[in-house]
Structure formats: C-alpha cells, structure tokens
Amino acid sequence: MRSIAEMAISSTSRLFTTDNSLPNSSSSSQPVYMNYALISALIAFALAQSIKVFITCYKEHRWDPKRFLGSGGMPSSHSATVTALAVAVGLHDGIGSSTFATALILACVVMYDATGVRLQAGRQAEVLNQIVYELPAEHPLAESMPLHELLGHTPPQVIAGGLLGMMTSTIIYLISHSGNYT
C-alpha cells in the first residue's frame, strides 16, 4: 500500500508533466488556441467592446477608439465574457460538472459586482468630480485629475452583455461541432 506522501508526490508530478490530460477528459491535451471556452470568452469580450465603440459613434457622433478597452457602457463586456465562459464550459463539460459550477458562480459574482459595487463607485466618482469642479481655483484639489466615472453597469447593460455572451458561445459551439454530426 502506498503512503500518503507517495500519493501526493505522484499527484503533484502529474500536474507538472507535459501531458496535462485528466482522466476521462478528451480535449484537455489540445493546444490553448483550440480551447473552445477560452476562445468563446475572448470573442465575446471583443464583440462587446466593439459594440461600445459603435454605440458611442452613433450616439455622440465621434469616433472614440479608447472605448475598445474602456469599462462601463452598453453592453457589459465583463458580463459577456464570463457568461460566454460559463455557457462554453456547460456545453463542453456538461452542466453537472464542477467546472461549470465554478464558471457559473464566477459569472454571477462578476455580474452582481458590476451592478452593485462598481456602479455605485462610478456614481460616487461623478459626485466627487462635480464637487472638485466647483472648488475655487486656489484650492489644492482644484487641479486634480477627474475620477473615472464609467466603472459599473446598469442592469440592462449586464443583461445585454449576458445575452451576447450566451449567443457568442452557443454559435461558436455550433460552428465548431457542426462537422461532428455527419
């Protein structure tokens, strides 16, 4: 019978070998560029950020490439990213898997935070910027840089991001698995 130390060493050495495949896992040895969940999340993020640029262009009649990387706005790229990840994991590993449970809880925490703490922090930044703007010119804080106000998301922005993430992940899944059913 093996000792606990031998089993721990054996398990640890398996983690650091070049073949990271898990038992009963058919695709964990694929390269990272073939990782369906990762690709889905990255594409959902890129789509959400691109949509923000076009919405800004449409609403404000100006091109703002900073929106490609900025936070806040419609749709929530954070929500799109984590929702795409959760859906991809659910489709790939099954909704009964612990990886899906982990991804789902992560998505819920991120979306709750976006509409809670981050949204309130953005509103506080708005108020603080207004206070600083109204300070007399000789006040030491009058020349301070304004705080970033677009931090969080409204519930419709989070819902739109979540829907975008679900659609992105599902479409990529259908495309990547379309040849498997013939």
SVG drawing of the C-alpha trace seen along z (x, -y; Angstrom):
<svg xmlns="http://www.w3.org/2000/svg" viewBox="-32 -81 39 83">
<polyline fill="none" stroke="black" stroke-width="0.4" points="0.0,0.0 1.3,-3.4 1.9,-6.1 0.1,-9.4 3.4,-11.1 3.9,-8.9 0.4,-9.6 0.9,-13.3 4.2,-13.3 2.7,-11.2 -0.3,-13.6 1.9,-16.7 4.3,-15.3 1.3,-14.6 0.4,-18.3 3.8,-19.4 4.2,-16.9 3.8,-17.9 0.6,-15.8 -1.9,-17.6 -4.8,-15.5 -7.2,-14.5 -8.8,-11.1 -11.9,-10.9 -11.0,-14.2 -10.9,-14.0 -9.8,-17.6 -7.7,-18.8 -4.5,-18.0 -5.4,-20.3 -3.4,-23.5 -4.7,-26.7 -5.7,-28.2 -8.2,-25.3 -9.7,-25.9 -13.4,-26.4 -14.2,-28.1 -11.3,-30.5 -12.0,-31.4 -15.7,-32.0 -14.9,-34.3 -12.3,-36.3 -14.6,-36.7 -17.5,-37.7 -15.2,-40.3 -14.0,-41.7 -17.6,-41.8 -18.9,-43.7 -16.0,-46.2 -16.5,-46.7 -20.2,-47.3 -19.4,-50.0 -17.3,-51.9 -20.1,-51.8 -22.7,-52.9 -20.5,-55.8 -20.0,-56.7 -23.8,-56.6 -24.9,-58.4 -22.1,-61.0 -21.2,-61.4 -17.5,-60.9 -15.0,-58.1 -13.6,-57.0 -11.1,-54.1 -10.5,-54.2 -13.9,-52.5 -12.2,-49.3 -10.5,-48.9 -12.7,-51.1 -15.0,-49.9 -18.7,-50.7 -21.3,-51.2 -23.6,-49.1 -23.2,-46.1 -21.2,-44.9 -18.1,-43.2 -17.4,-41.7 -20.8,-40.0 -20.4,-38.9 -17.0,-37.4 -18.0,-35.4 -21.3,-34.3 -19.6,-33.1 -17.2,-31.2 -19.9,-29.6 -22.0,-28.6 -19.0,-27.2 -18.0,-25.1 -21.6,-23.9 -21.8,-22.9 -18.4,-21.2 -18.2,-19.6 -21.9,-19.4 -24.0,-21.4 -23.4,-18.8 -19.6,-19.3 -17.8,-21.1 -16.1,-23.3 -19.5,-24.5 -20.5,-25.2 -17.3,-27.2 -17.8,-29.2 -21.4,-29.9 -20.6,-31.2 -17.8,-33.4 -20.3,-34.8 -22.9,-35.6 -20.3,-37.3 -18.9,-39.4 -22.4,-40.5 -23.6,-41.2 -20.5,-43.3 -20.9,-45.2 -24.4,-46.3 -23.6,-46.8 -20.3,-48.0 -18.8,-49.1 -22.0,-51.0 -22.1,-52.8 -18.3,-53.6 -18.9,-55.2 -21.8,-57.3 -19.6,-58.4 -16.9,-59.4 -19.4,-61.5 -20.4,-63.4 -16.8,-63.9 -15.8,-65.2 -18.7,-67.7 -17.5,-68.8 -13.9,-69.3 -15.1,-71.2 -17.0,-73.7 -13.9,-74.3 -12.3,-77.7 -9.2,-77.8 -6.9,-78.4 -8.0,-75.2 -5.3,-72.5 -7.6,-69.9 -9.0,-72.2 -6.4,-71.0 -6.7,-67.2 -7.4,-64.8 -11.1,-63.8 -12.0,-60.3 -13.1,-57.7 -16.9,-57.6 -17.8,-54.7 -17.0,-51.8 -20.1,-49.8 -23.2,-48.8 -26.9,-49.2 -29.0,-46.0 -29.9,-46.3 -26.2,-46.6 -25.4,-43.5 -28.4,-41.6 -27.3,-42.6 -23.7,-41.5 -25.0,-38.2 -27.2,-37.6 -24.3,-38.5 -22.0,-36.0 -24.6,-33.2 -25.2,-33.8 -21.5,-34.0 -20.6,-30.8 -23.5,-28.9 -22.8,-30.0 -19.1,-29.1 -20.1,-25.7 -22.5,-25.0 -19.9,-26.0 -17.0,-24.1 -19.2,-20.9 -21.1,-21.1 -18.8,-18.5 -19.2,-16.0 -22.8,-15.1 -22.4,-14.0"/>
</svg>
